[in-house]
Amino acid sequence: QKTAYEISLGLVGSEMCIRDRAYPDRKTGQTAVAIMNEDGSSKQVYSGSESGLPHSVGGLTPGMNNDIYMIGGGPDKPAGVYRWDFSSSTLLASSSSQEIDASYISKPQPVKFPTTLGEAYGFYYPPRHPTCSSQEAAPPLLVKAHGGPTACTGATFNPKIQYWTSRGFAVLDVDYGGSTGYGRDYRRRLRGAWGIVDIDDVCAGAKYLVEQGLADPARLAIDGGSAGGYTTLGALAFKDTFTAGCSLYGVRVRVRVRTLTLTLTLTLALTRRAARSTAWPTWARSP
């Protein structure tokens, strides 16, 4: 889905209505901004440098002078706050002031590969270093599984990926079945099959790159956090694809997650009910 954002032109200034949904174009990794009137009868799509937009955008907020503030970035640029006037953008603040030599940056390459339910998707990052090289037939590979599990990955600068690619590893950032941004059917692949479809897809992605000569079959690793950690643990426990892995704060028992969610929901409901008739003390939040 190229259209990442819908902005109503029926209102101006602080009253502008913004519907914020960010999904990168799976061919370029870029996001776009679609502007339409309130009834949706007309629409104009902005994307790319010709529109003055950063490579990837998110978190749109209307300004007071027919401009928009947003979080922007790109494969070679850390995230920052931008002001966009529909023709050009200005960087106001950045999460990092450090300049990174472009010769170290591995650019993401969108890939799709066969898997048990059809095709799955991801971004492949080849190893890259300006002065070091290898005579090996194929590099070691790190496969990354995002959390959610219904979130999605993107193509913005990620130092946790560039760390590995600048040290001789290839990286595959997988959008396994159930990820957002590929349509309803793809999103529903994970329904009732979490721990099955996602594991099949990360393994299929690694095997695909091996078949393409882009990864060494003897040196395949995987990592992920939260739901991605659950995928990592499952892939290591039930498949023979990977020789190493790291689960970061991974989900271990799904029934406990469901129980904890219900417990927290009930606790919050009871707390809100009690708060209506009780004067509760308040404390300043820690910095």
Disulfide bonds with the S-S distance in Angstrom:
none
